[in-house]
Amino acid sequence: MALDQDVKQAIIAEFQRDAKDTGSAEVQIAILSRKIKVLTEHLKSNHLDHSSRLGLLKMVGQRKRLLKYLRRTNFTTFQKVVADLGIRAK
């Protein structure tokens, strides 16, 4: 499930470090979080869609690895991203 280009650009604008930043860990985490939210809503009404469930699990794992990296490299940014997105992270 792809995000609309306008939604993706808004997320990038909110979490980017500078004007040309589109792929930092913060931006990737924010985009994955939005995709996870959309896919979770889809699976609530389509509970037999196992291929989408597999994709959701892969996205959650990728976000977890990115959060682990961000926590290790820049803890203050990690705390800000987690607070802004409202996600639980250890």
N, C-alpha and C positions, 0 to 999 in steps of 0.2 A: 504494500500500500504506500504509494508515493505521496509526499506532501505537495501541496500547491506551491508554486514558485513564490508567490507573495508571502505566504506563511513562512517559508524557509528563509527568505530574505529578511523578514522581520526578526526571526530568531538569531540570524547571523549578526544583524545590526545591534541587537541587545547584548550579545556575549562576546563580540570580537574585541581583540586587544588593540588593533589599529585599523585604519581604513582598508587595508588590503588583506586583512586576516580572514580567511574563510575555513581554515582547517585545523585550528588549534584544538587542544583537548577540550576546552570549555565549550567551544562551538559544537564539536562532535557530540559531547554529552547532552547538550541542550536539544540538538536535532534528534538524537536517539530517544530522549525522554518523550519528545512530542510524538514520534512514531510509535513508541510503546503505548502511550496513552490512546492513540487512535486505534491501534490494533487490539488493545484490551476491550475497548467499546465494541469493536467488530465481533470479537469472540464471545461477548456476552449474549449476543443475539444469534450467533452461528457457532454453537458449541461443538459441532461435529467437524469443523474445519481444522483438521489436524495439521495440514501443511502450513497454515498460517500460525498455528500454535508453535510449531517447530521454529519458524522464523522469529516469533516473539521471544522464544527462549534464547536464540542466538543473539538477538539484539540486547537482551538483558545481560547476557554474559559479556558482550562487547562493552556495554556501558560500565559494567562492574570493573573490567580491566582498565578502562580509561580513568575511572574514579580512583582506582588503586594507584595508577601512575601519577595522577594529579596530586593525590594526597602525599605521595613520596617526594615529589619535586617542588610543590608550591602549596603549602598547607593553608595559607590565608585565602588563596584563590579557591581552593577546594571547599573551604567552609562557606565562602560567598556563593559559589555555584550550587551547593547542596541546599543552602537556605533559600536562594532565589527559585529553584525548581521544586522545592518541597519534597525532596526524596530522602529516604533513610539511607545512611551510609555509615559503615563502621570506621 
